[in-house]
Amino acid sequence: MNKETYLTEYPKHESMRENVKKDKNRLHFHMMPPTGWMNDPNGLCEFQGVNHIYFQYTPFLAGWGTKLWGHYTTKDWIHYKEEEPFLYPDEEWDRDGVYSGSAYTCEDGIHYFYTGNVKLWDKDYDYIMNGREQNTIHVFSPDGKNIAYKKLVMTNDDYPVNMSKHVRDPKIYKKDGRYYMIQGGRDAESDGCALLFCSDDLEHWKWYDTVRTAKPFGYMWECPDLFEIDGQQIMTCCPQGVDQKGYDYQNVYQCGYFPVEFDLKNKSYSFGKFQEFDKGFDIYATQTFADEAGRRILIGWMGIPDADYDNDTTVAYDWIHALTMPRELEWKDGKILQHPLKEMKDLRKNAFTCELEAFTKWAPADCCFELRLDVEEAKNLELKLREDVTISWKDGLFTLSMGESGRGRKQRFAKVEELSDITIFSDTSAIEIFINNGETVLTTRVYSEHLEQKVELVSREVKGSVHGYELGSFEVEYKK
């Protein structure tokens, strides 16, 4: 689909846009596709005061299809504008989809690198070791909207010979005046790894090295990211095929980070223990960027690739999936803490506060609220959020129970030895829970029949205070 085809098709799908508006599960303060399918956030950056959020996008189908890069912009994380799609699969190198990638900002514009997907159909392939092209493509834009050029910079022939045909999701990391590109990979032995490429000019790239953990960790590492925060090097990725161990790795596909020490000049690499970003049901394909204030901001896809999409009630309204709230990252005491952006406070209204011992029920409008519990003492805690969705903490275990509202998803668990605070952001069909100053996070989609359900504190063996706010909606200017 090229731009001309998109513009021709757009007027023909007015019924989709009208159908989307009818869904009570449309989110109030999470970014969603205008219509159709959304997955990975791409090309996140701030340039000249404007934040750009690109995303994997199938505009005319609420299911898997040819991917474009959809595009929103915002200056304040409250008011958004839907821009025209930024990238289209309009070359032979990306004809089957503009897949995930990233942005690197310079004074004169933005450099983008992404994976162009090509799938071969001329004979039977396994699509692991053959039958697929994963091309690395470079795009430059002076403003984040208009494209100056689009170039093919690497093909499968430029990747190490021991790799499968699964190499993708480039992200740029600059160190000591040199550019490094990290891409996720699956090698011929079906072990996950990350490939490093280097360049002196962002134009000419060559393979530099392959990095991996001492013991295999999953069969594929998607969406890798390499950055520094508060003096610590971090490598994030989404490993596929990691077996569950106790309360770790409860999802089929993981999403988290390694604290690392990468001496790139001497090709010396050290990996710390992998930590999950989230213990909930619905987060994947995270990407981070540094904004112009120096904050390291993370956004993820609020979806999981193995989900049963037939149970997602939004499909009947011609849309599916969303992005997480943007989160500021902090490195503290050997781990990453995640905090909702401070700009979210601008959505607050109708505040209340009381002692936890006196709290009984609260009925925020449309289930859109922020609720913070500051815990001074607790033997156990159980809080009903809506219908049959509850959270509880007892004997060092935090539990999210979904009931029928989870559409087949029942429970998720997280080890939380001591409990000091819980902050809950509830949207119409999403919940994000931040525990102990963002040390533990749980994210999930939820589909409730009655959005007017009350929040109720069930357990009484707890002391502290509670602060609640109803939350307003993002203001989004959609294309006419």
Secondary structure as GFF3:
##gff-version 3
##sequence-region A 1 480
A	DSSP	alpha_helix	3	9	.	.	.	ID=ss1
A	DSSP	three_ten_helix	10	13	.	.	.	ID=ss2
A	DSSP	alpha_helix	14	20	.	.	.	ID=ss3
A	DSSP	beta_strand	36	47	.	.	.	ID=ss4
A	DSSP	beta_strand	50	58	.	.	.	ID=ss5
A	DSSP	beta_strand	68	74	.	.	.	ID=ss6
A	DSSP	beta_strand	79	82	.	.	.	ID=ss7
A	DSSP	three_ten_helix	92	94	.	.	.	ID=ss8
A	DSSP	beta_strand	98	106	.	.	.	ID=ss9
A	DSSP	beta_strand	109	119	.	.	.	ID=ss10
A	DSSP	beta_strand	132	141	.	.	.	ID=ss11
A	DSSP	beta_strand	149	154	.	.	.	ID=ss12
A	DSSP	three_ten_helix	156	158	.	.	.	ID=ss13
A	DSSP	beta_strand	163	175	.	.	.	ID=ss14
A	DSSP	beta_strand	178	187	.	.	.	ID=ss15
A	DSSP	beta_strand	192	199	.	.	.	ID=ss16
A	DSSP	beta_strand	206	211	.	.	.	ID=ss17
A	DSSP	beta_strand	220	229	.	.	.	ID=ss18
A	DSSP	beta_strand	232	240	.	.	.	ID=ss19
A	DSSP	beta_strand	256	263	.	.	.	ID=ss20
A	DSSP	beta_strand	268	271	.	.	.	ID=ss21
A	DSSP	beta_strand	275	276	.	.	.	ID=ss22
A	DSSP	beta_strand	284	290	.	.	.	ID=ss23
A	DSSP	beta_strand	296	301	.	.	.	ID=ss24
A	DSSP	three_ten_helix	309	311	.	.	.	ID=ss25
A	DSSP	three_ten_helix	313	317	.	.	.	ID=ss26
A	DSSP	beta_strand	319	320	.	.	.	ID=ss27
A	DSSP	beta_strand	327	332	.	.	.	ID=ss28
A	DSSP	beta_strand	335	340	.	.	.	ID=ss29
A	DSSP	three_ten_helix	342	347	.	.	.	ID=ss30
A	DSSP	beta_strand	348	355	.	.	.	ID=ss31
A	DSSP	three_ten_helix	356	358	.	.	.	ID=ss32
A	DSSP	beta_strand	361	362	.	.	.	ID=ss33
A	DSSP	three_ten_helix	365	367	.	.	.	ID=ss34
A	DSSP	beta_strand	369	378	.	.	.	ID=ss35
A	DSSP	beta_strand	380	386	.	.	.	ID=ss36
A	DSSP	beta_strand	389	394	.	.	.	ID=ss37
A	DSSP	beta_strand	397	401	.	.	.	ID=ss38
A	DSSP	three_ten_helix	403	406	.	.	.	ID=ss39
A	DSSP	beta_strand	411	415	.	.	.	ID=ss40
A	DSSP	beta_strand	421	427	.	.	.	ID=ss41
A	DSSP	beta_strand	430	435	.	.	.	ID=ss42
A	DSSP	beta_strand	440	445	.	.	.	ID=ss43
A	DSSP	beta_strand	455	457	.	.	.	ID=ss44
A	DSSP	beta_strand	462	471	.	.	.	ID=ss45
A	DSSP	beta_strand	475	477	.	.	.	ID=ss46
###
